[in-house]
């Protein structure tokens, strides 16, 4: 009865519609009633707007830039009104080339954030001639990323125009670029924003079973995809005592969600595993109350791997990937796992649980060992909001990267640098194994009072991968931003989809071992 009432309450929230997404369109010329966006390296590049701006307008803009002492640094903006026939002219500094995709995405995100949703905005690509032929693809992708908002639970304002009524216009791209955006860029933005939606949903709406249903709906009809779900009886038969132990205290049963996308017959299989704690109270080792609300986002790793699979599948990328979301709710119920309990994981290893708030590594232990044994992938990458220690070490600029495979580290680091979701490698010292030995089991899940916490967490997960090249990404410092970036909203961010999408597309098996 308790579970039925909870499910009914959640179903009432599930009826809330999602926010409309602002459209991006590719056009040949800028309409006069749109806000005009001019990306500039310097004032001389105004000359490349000669087919759009007449000479008096260009001169007026030039004087305004000089008067404002505009510095043209990357990301600088200046909004001008009352010049020519344009309702608004937004100048965006581009800095110096090269203009990498992440820089052009930032441009798109900036214009999406700077121009009101009720106003059309036309970005003039001709003013950045060094940007390359695919500039429109990246600007449009960035606009979808930067324009993201989550307002599903806010009461609708009938006086406020819908964002979809005022598209963002990309001026100067050819038909091939527009088609590539529809095939790749829009899919990347959809995967990222899908992950953001999942992370931001309240935990009374998004619990393991609801996460599964959202995923099924997102992948419905997508070619090359299979979705499999292991429920509690299935996990019990397989001996997945680690993930089951985490979910014991909740009326919301755990799930292991497996999404496989096959896009090529000869490509290696890359496995991604994500921590999916849909709410983390800490269990019996209860967290402090302040800030606990943010633990609805403790499934950011799971959202990231599923969002990555969605991006790759929607774009029909020529890759093979399997994404596993290890889903559980960590609650202090009467049947909850206690500190001091011992559980047996899927691979047979026993774990002494000293702290039930170190639960993410437990669900990932079963996930990565299952991936290795059942699918024999070329590489395994897990991603998790695992430890507060990593944010102490790296702040919100880098996610922590742990691996004993140097070539795999190089591939992941390169993908992070290219996408702006950057990684910093941290050590996995052999002595961690000795530190994590248990006196009554094979290993313990924490070293009480011990440091380095992030390294211990990574080592624990690595104990459940026997031979496959493996890396762990700890995103606890980058998953929740105190201020927005051009393509990343304030708050829970959806970190990892762009990074992993790039990594899987460019993965080379000979460079992973």
C-alpha positions, 0 to 999 in steps of 0.5 A, spaced: 500 500 500 505 504 501 508 503 494 502 504 491 500 511 494 507 513 492 507 511 485 500 514 485 503 521 487 509 521 483 504 519 477 501 526 478 507 530 477 509 526 471 503 529 467 507 536 467 509 538 460 516 539 459 519 546 457 519 548 449 525 548 446 527 554 442 528 553 434 534 554 430 534 555 423 539 556 417 537 562 413 541 566 407 540 573 409 538 576 416 531 579 416 530 586 419 526 585 425 531 580 428 536 582 433 543 582 429 549 578 432 555 580 430 561 576 432 567 580 431 575 579 432 576 586 431 573 592 428 575 591 421 571 585 420 565 589 420 567 590 413 565 582 412 557 584 413 557 589 407 551 585 404 547 586 411 549 593 413 550 599 409 555 604 410 552 609 415 550 603 420 557 600 420 560 607 421 555 608 427 557 601 430 564 602 429 563 609 433 559 605 438 565 600 439 570 605 440 566 609 445 565 603 449 572 601 448 570 594 446 576 589 447 574 583 442 576 578 447 572 571 447 566 572 450 565 579 451 559 582 449 556 589 447 548 590 446 547 596 441 540 599 440 537 605 436 542 603 430 539 603 423 533 599 422 535 593 427 531 593 434 538 590 437 545 589 435 549 584 439 556 584 438 560 578 441 568 578 441 571 572 438 578 573 440 584 570 436 583 564 432 583 558 431 576 557 433 575 550 435 568 547 435 567 549 443 569 556 442 563 556 436 559 553 441 560 558 446 558 563 441 551 560 440 550 559 447 552 566 448 547 569 443 541 564 446 542 567 453 543 574 451 537 575 446 530 575 449 526 568 447 521 573 445 526 576 439 528 573 433 536 573 433 540 572 426 548 571 427 552 573 421 557 568 420 561 572 415 564 576 420 568 571 423 571 568 416 577 564 420 571 560 423 571 555 417 565 552 413 562 548 419 561 554 423 554 554 423 553 547 425 557 549 432 554 555 433 547 552 432 549 546 437 551 551 442 545 555 442 541 549 443 545 548 449 546 555 452 538 556 451 536 550 455 532 551 461 528 547 466 521 550 468 516 544 467 514 546 474 513 553 474 506 556 472 505 558 465 505 566 464 500 567 458 503 574 457 510 571 456 511 568 448 514 561 448 521 560 446 519 556 440 515 562 437 522 566 436 527 562 432 535 563 432 537 564 425 544 562 423 546 566 417 551 564 411 551 556 412 550 552 406 545 546 406 550 541 407 552 544 414 545 545 416 544 537 414 549 536 419 547 540 424 540 536 424 544 529 424 549 531 429 549 537 432 541 537 434 542 530 437 548 532 441 544 537 444 538 533 445 542 528 449 545 533 453 539 536 455 535 530 456 541 528 461 540 535 464 532 534 465 533 527 468 538 530 473 533 536 475 527 532 476 525 532 483 526 525 486 519 524 488 518 524 480 525 521 478 526 514 481 529 508 478 523 505 475 521 512 472 528 513 470 527 507 466 521 509 463 523 516 461 529 512 457 525 507 453 521 513 451 527 517 449 529 511 445 523 509 442 523 508 434 531 509 434 534 505 429 540 500 432 538 500 439 536 495 444 534 497 451 534 491 457 532 492 464 534 488 470 529 488 476 530 485 483 529 478 482 534 478 476 539 481 480 538 477 485 539 471 481 545 474 478 548 475 485 548 483 484 549 484 492 552 490 492 547 494 488 541 491 491 544 493 498 544 500 496 536 500 495 534 495 501 532 501 505 527 504 499 520 503 497 523 504 490 526 498 488 533 498 484 534 497 477 540 496 472 538 499 465 542 497 459 542 501 453 546 498 447 547 502 440 550 498 434 552 503 429 557 499 425 559 492 424 566 492 425 567 498 430 569 496 437 564 496 443 565 501 448 562 500 455 560 506 459 557 505 466 554 511 470 552 512 478 544 512 478 543 514 485 536 517 484 536 520 491 542 519 496 540 521 503 546 517 505 542 511 508 543 509 515 550 514 515 545 519 514 547 526 511 547 533 514 540 536 512 543 542 509 544 542 501 541 535 501 536 537 496 541 537 491 542 529 492 536 528 487 542 529 482 546 524 484 544 520 478 548 525 474 553 519 471 547 515 469 544 521 466 550 522 462 551 515 459 544 515 457 544 521 454 551 520 450 548 513 448 542 517 445 546 522 442 550 517 438 544 513 436 540 519 434 546 521 429 546 514 427 554 514 429 558 509 426 560 506 433 558 501 438 556 503 445 553 500 451 551 504 456 549 502 463 545 506 469 546 503 475 539 505 479 538 505 486 535 510 491 539 510 498 534 511 504 534 509 511 528 505 511 527 499 516 530 494 512 536 498 510 543 496 509 547 497 516 554 500 517 558 493 518 554 489 514 558 484 509 555 483 502 557 479 496 558 483 489 556 480 482 564 478 481 564 474 488 568 479 492 565 480 499 565 488 501 564 490 508 560 496 508 563 501 513 559 507 511 552 507 507 554 514 504 559 511 500 554 507 496 556 510 488 562 505 488 557 499 490 552 500 485 558 501 480 562 495 482 556 490 480 555 494 473 562 494 471 563 487 473 557 485 469 559 489 463 566 486 463 563 479 463 557 479 459 559 483 453 567 483 453 568 491 451 574 494 448 574 499 454 570 501 460 569 508 462 565 509 469 562 516 471 560 518 477 558 524 482 562 520 487 566 524 492 566 531 495 574 530 495 575 531 488 572 538 488 577 539 494 582 537 489 580 540 483 574 545 484 569 546 478 574 546 473 576 539 472 573 532 473 577 527 476 580 522 471 583 515 474 586 510 470 592 505 470 592 505 462 596 511 459 593 511 452 586 510 455 587 516 459 590 520 453 584 519 449 579 521 454 583 527 456 583 529 448 576 529 448 575 533 454 580 538 452 576 538 445 569 539 448 571 544 454 569 538 459 576 537 461 579 532 465 585 532 470 588 525 471 589 523 479 593 518 481 591 510 483 597 508 488 598 501 489 598 502 496 591 503 496 589 496 495 592 495 502 589 501 505 582 498 503 583 491 505 578 488 510 579 484 516 573 480 515 571 481 507 575 482 501 575 489 501 571 495 505 568 500 502 571 506 505 577 508 509 575 511 515 578 518 516 583 516 510 585 520 505 585 521 499 578 519 498 577 520 491 583 515 490 580 510 494 573 511 491 576 510 484 581 504 486 574 500 489 571 500 483 577 498 479 577 492 483 571 490 480 574 490 473 579 484 471 583 485 465 579 490 460 582 497 460 578 502 465 577 509 467 573 512 472 571 519 472 569 523 478 564 529 476 562 531 483 566 538 483 563 539 476 556 537 476 553 543 479 555 550 477 554 556 482 554 560 475 552 559 468 557 558 462 555 560 455 553 553 454 552 550 461 546 552 465 547 554 472 545 549 477 546 541 475 549 541 469 549 535 465 557 534 465 559 528 461 555 527 455 559 532 450 566 529 453 563 521 452 560 522 445 567 525 442 571 519 446 566 514 443 566 517 436 574 517 436 576 511 440 581 507 437 582 500 441 590 500 439 590 506 443 587 504 449 591 498 452 
